[in-house]
């Protein structure tokens, strides 16, 4: 039967992808398979229904196992409480946006950023053209830390609250910046790290990304209200993402609010979440939204926090 053969071929391919994902910590290419967890769950569910209708019980059991496997990865995003955390009365709105250094939609981006009324904003791929296009907006923030760079690794940290103890670090091999500091919100300190590692395209760049994330883990680990903001070039199902969260005792602000892709490529309407705001247990997530298409391959992320 043609339908059974086609469904079986899909089952074999999906099983292969799941097995590769299990080895994500061992080899960079296997790690890429973890990004498709939500789509794996949907395909596995469709296969389970198909095999049940076709009365192929053994194949249905295999598909059910894949539904469970991928479903476990999605569980924190759909079943965890979005109100988790012990945040207090001080509220801040954090906006993260990877602008894309080749993006020329300057006016729509500027209008959107203004509309967000952010307390803290991290802009990535902040190159000289973006500095010029956003100058009045950026300069309106009383506290600014800028690394204007050609290419994809400039960064701007903007705040309506005082920034202290700011330190810019740089990856020694590729000179990629990341910053740590403390933002004073009405007398309460919020420790932050703003990051943008290399995309893991190839073994050497994957190693650089993983080394970078390990350094970030050491910087942010500790006690008190903490937040990590940035394009991590890493989805929540990567073992390297989980290692960062475990090592620094952080959680994804998207937990309990579903999976919203933030990175799309080549006009394909299928994306993955790689732009993150991670928070410690002292921080409560009040709200979270992924913004519209503004000419970048990334979508902006707006998160309301209390601590």
C-alpha positions as CSV (number, residue, x, y, z in Angstrom):
1,X,0.0,0.0,0.0
2,X,1.5,3.3,-1.1
3,X,0.3,5.3,1.9
4,X,1.8,2.8,4.3
5,X,5.1,2.8,2.5
6,X,5.3,6.5,2.4
7,X,4.4,6.8,6.1
8,X,7.0,4.2,7.0
9,X,9.7,6.1,5.1
10,X,8.8,9.2,7.1
11,X,8.9,7.3,10.3
12,X,12.4,6.0,9.5
13,X,13.6,9.5,8.6
14,X,12.1,11.0,11.8
15,X,13.6,8.2,13.9
16,X,17.0,9.0,12.4
17,X,16.6,12.7,13.2
18,X,15.7,11.8,16.8
19,X,18.7,9.6,17.2
20,X,21.0,12.3,15.8
21,X,19.5,14.8,18.2
22,X,20.4,12.5,21.1
23,X,24.0,12.9,20.1
24,X,23.9,16.7,20.0
25,X,26.5,17.1,22.7
26,X,29.0,14.9,20.8
27,X,29.0,16.4,17.3
28,X,28.0,19.8,16.0
29,X,25.9,18.5,13.1
30,X,23.8,16.3,15.4
31,X,23.1,19.3,17.5
32,X,21.3,20.9,14.5
33,X,18.7,18.1,14.6
34,X,17.5,19.3,18.0
35,X,16.2,22.5,16.6
36,X,13.3,20.8,14.8
37,X,11.7,19.5,18.0
38,X,8.3,21.2,17.5
39,X,8.1,20.0,13.9
40,X,9.2,16.5,14.9
41,X,6.3,16.4,17.4
42,X,3.8,17.5,14.7
43,X,5.1,15.0,12.2
44,X,5.2,12.2,14.8
45,X,1.6,12.9,15.8
46,X,0.5,12.9,12.1
47,X,2.3,9.5,11.6
48,X,0.7,8.1,14.7
49,X,-2.8,8.9,13.5
50,X,-2.0,7.6,10.0
51,X,-0.7,4.2,11.3
52,X,-3.8,3.9,13.6
53,X,-6.0,4.5,10.6
54,X,-4.0,2.0,8.5
55,X,-4.1,-0.5,11.4
56,X,-0.3,-0.8,11.4
57,X,0.0,-1.3,15.2
58,X,3.8,-1.8,15.5
59,X,4.5,1.3,13.4
60,X,1.9,3.1,15.5
61,X,3.8,2.2,18.7
62,X,7.1,3.5,17.1
63,X,5.3,6.7,16.2
64,X,3.9,7.0,19.7
65,X,7.4,6.7,21.2
66,X,8.5,9.6,19.0
67,X,5.5,11.7,20.1
68,X,6.6,11.1,23.7
69,X,10.2,11.9,22.9
70,X,9.5,15.2,21.1
71,X,6.7,16.0,23.5
72,X,9.1,15.9,26.5
73,X,11.1,18.7,24.9
74,X,8.0,20.8,24.5
75,X,6.5,20.1,27.9
76,X,8.1,23.1,29.8
77,X,6.8,25.5,27.1
78,X,3.2,24.3,27.2
79,X,2.6,22.8,30.7
80,X,4.9,24.8,33.0
81,X,3.4,27.8,34.8
82,X,4.2,31.1,33.1
83,X,4.1,32.8,36.4
84,X,7.0,30.9,37.8
85,X,9.6,32.9,39.8
86,X,9.7,34.9,43.0
87,X,9.8,38.4,41.4
88,X,8.9,41.4,43.5
89,X,7.3,44.8,42.8
90,X,9.9,46.3,40.4
91,X,8.9,45.9,36.8
92,X,11.0,46.3,33.7
93,X,10.4,45.7,30.0
94,X,13.2,44.1,28.1
95,X,13.4,44.2,24.3
96,X,15.9,42.1,22.3
97,X,16.3,42.6,18.5
98,X,18.9,41.3,16.1
99,X,18.6,44.0,13.5
100,X,20.5,42.3,10.7
101,X,23.3,44.4,9.5
102,X,22.1,44.3,5.9
103,X,18.5,45.3,6.8
104,X,17.4,48.6,5.3
105,X,13.9,48.8,6.9
106,X,15.2,51.6,9.2
107,X,11.9,53.5,9.6
108,X,9.7,50.5,10.4
109,X,12.3,49.3,12.9
110,X,12.6,52.7,14.5
111,X,8.8,53.0,14.8
112,X,8.5,49.6,16.4
113,X,11.2,50.1,18.9
114,X,9.7,53.4,20.0
115,X,6.3,51.8,20.4
116,X,7.7,49.2,22.8
117,X,8.6,51.8,25.5
118,X,11.3,49.5,26.8
119,X,13.3,50.0,30.0
120,X,16.2,47.9,28.8
121,X,16.9,47.2,25.1
122,X,19.6,45.1,23.5
123,X,20.2,45.6,19.8
124,X,22.4,43.2,17.9
125,X,24.2,43.4,14.5
126,X,24.5,47.1,15.4
127,X,26.7,48.4,12.7
128,X,27.6,52.0,11.6
129,X,24.5,52.3,9.4
130,X,22.2,51.3,12.2
131,X,24.0,53.7,14.5
132,X,23.2,56.5,12.1
133,X,19.6,55.4,11.4
134,X,18.7,55.0,15.0
135,X,20.8,57.9,16.5
136,X,18.0,60.0,17.9
137,X,16.2,57.0,19.3
138,X,19.4,55.5,20.9
139,X,20.6,58.9,22.2
140,X,17.2,59.4,24.0
141,X,18.2,56.7,26.4
142,X,20.0,58.2,29.4
143,X,22.3,55.2,29.8
144,X,24.0,53.6,26.8
145,X,26.7,51.1,26.2
146,X,27.6,50.7,22.5
147,X,29.9,48.5,20.5
148,X,29.5,49.7,16.9
149,X,31.1,47.2,14.5
150,X,31.0,46.4,10.9
151,X,29.6,43.0,10.2
152,X,27.3,40.9,12.4
153,X,28.6,41.4,15.9
154,X,28.0,45.0,17.0
155,X,25.8,45.5,20.0
156,X,23.9,48.3,21.8
157,X,22.7,48.1,25.4
158,X,20.2,50.9,26.2
159,X,18.6,51.5,29.6
160,X,16.4,54.0,31.3
161,X,18.0,53.0,34.6
162,X,21.6,53.5,35.6
163,X,24.1,50.9,34.4
164,X,27.0,50.1,36.7
165,X,29.9,47.7,36.8
166,X,29.8,47.3,33.0
167,X,32.5,45.2,31.6
168,X,32.9,44.3,27.9
169,X,34.5,40.9,27.2
170,X,35.7,39.6,24.0
171,X,36.2,36.0,22.7
172,X,39.9,35.8,22.2
173,X,39.8,33.8,18.9
174,X,37.3,35.8,17.0
175,X,36.9,39.0,19.0
176,X,33.1,38.6,19.6
177,X,31.9,41.0,22.3
178,X,29.7,40.2,25.2
179,X,28.9,42.4,28.1
180,X,28.1,42.0,31.8
181,X,26.9,44.6,34.2
182,X,24.3,45.7,36.8
183,X,21.2,47.8,36.1
184,X,19.9,49.7,39.1
185,X,16.1,49.6,39.0
186,X,14.8,51.9,41.7
187,X,17.5,50.8,44.1
188,X,17.3,47.1,43.3
189,X,20.2,45.5,41.3
190,X,19.5,43.4,38.2
191,X,22.6,41.6,37.0
192,X,22.7,41.1,33.2
193,X,24.7,39.6,30.4
194,X,24.2,40.5,26.8
195,X,25.5,37.9,24.4
196,X,25.8,37.0,20.7
197,X,27.9,34.0,19.9
198,X,28.9,32.6,16.5
199,X,26.3,30.5,14.7
200,X,27.3,26.8,14.8
201,X,27.8,26.3,11.1
202,X,30.7,23.9,10.9
203,X,32.8,22.2,13.6
204,X,35.1,25.2,14.4
205,X,32.3,27.8,14.8
206,X,30.2,25.3,16.8
207,X,33.2,25.0,19.2
208,X,33.5,28.7,19.4
209,X,29.8,29.1,20.3
210,X,30.0,26.4,22.9
211,X,33.1,28.0,24.5
212,X,31.4,31.3,24.5
213,X,28.3,29.9,26.2
214,X,30.5,28.3,28.9
215,X,32.1,31.7,29.6
216,X,28.7,33.2,29.9
217,X,27.6,30.5,32.3
218,X,30.6,31.4,34.6
219,X,29.8,35.1,34.4
220,X,26.1,35.0,35.3
221,X,26.1,32.1,37.8
222,X,25.4,33.2,41.3
223,X,22.6,34.6,43.4
224,X,20.1,37.5,43.1
225,X,18.1,38.8,40.1
226,X,19.9,37.9,36.9
227,X,19.0,37.9,33.2
228,X,20.8,36.8,30.0
229,X,19.7,38.5,26.8
230,X,20.8,37.7,23.3
231,X,20.7,35.8,20.1
232,X,22.3,32.6,21.4
233,X,22.4,30.9,18.0
234,X,21.0,27.9,19.9
235,X,17.5,26.5,20.3
236,X,16.0,25.5,23.7
237,X,16.4,21.8,22.9
238,X,20.2,21.9,22.3
239,X,22.2,20.3,25.0
240,X,24.4,23.4,25.1
241,X,21.4,25.6,25.8
242,X,20.3,23.3,28.6
243,X,23.9,23.2,30.0
244,X,23.9,27.0,30.2
245,X,20.5,27.1,32.0
246,X,21.5,24.4,34.5
247,X,25.0,25.8,35.1
248,X,23.8,29.3,35.8
249,X,20.4,28.3,37.4
250,X,18.4,30.1,34.8
251,X,15.1,29.4,32.9
252,X,13.8,30.4,29.6
253,X,11.3,33.3,29.8
254,X,9.2,31.5,27.1
255,X,8.4,28.5,29.4
256,X,4.7,28.2,29.9
257,X,3.9,30.5,27.0
258,X,4.4,28.2,24.0
259,X,7.1,28.0,21.3
260,X,7.4,31.2,19.2
261,X,10.1,31.0,16.5
262,X,12.3,34.1,16.3
263,X,14.6,33.2,13.3
264,X,13.5,32.6,9.8
265,X,15.6,32.0,6.7
266,X,15.1,32.4,3.0
267,X,11.4,33.3,3.1
268,X,10.5,29.8,4.4
269,X,7.6,30.3,6.9
270,X,9.2,27.8,9.4
271,X,11.4,29.2,12.0
272,X,13.2,28.3,15.2
273,X,13.6,30.1,18.6
274,X,17.2,31.2,19.0
275,X,16.7,34.8,20.5
276,X,16.3,34.4,24.2
277,X,15.7,36.2,27.5
278,X,16.8,33.9,30.3
279,X,16.0,34.7,34.0
280,X,16.8,33.5,37.4
281,X,14.3,32.3,40.0
282,X,14.3,35.8,41.6
283,X,12.7,37.2,38.4
284,X,9.0,36.7,37.5
285,X,7.9,36.7,33.8
286,X,4.8,38.9,33.5
287,X,4.5,38.8,29.7
288,X,6.3,37.9,26.6
289,X,5.7,38.6,22.9
290,X,7.6,37.9,19.6
291,X,7.2,40.9,17.3
292,X,6.6,41.2,13.6
293,X,8.7,40.9,10.5
294,X,10.8,44.1,10.3
295,X,13.1,43.2,7.5
296,X,15.6,41.1,9.6
297,X,15.8,37.3,9.6
298,X,15.1,37.6,13.3
299,X,12.0,38.8,15.1
300,X,12.1,41.1,18.1
301,X,11.3,39.7,21.5
302,X,9.6,41.8,24.2
303,X,9.6,40.4,27.8
304,X,8.0,42.1,30.9
305,X,9.8,41.1,34.1
306,X,9.3,41.7,37.8
307,X,11.9,41.3,40.5
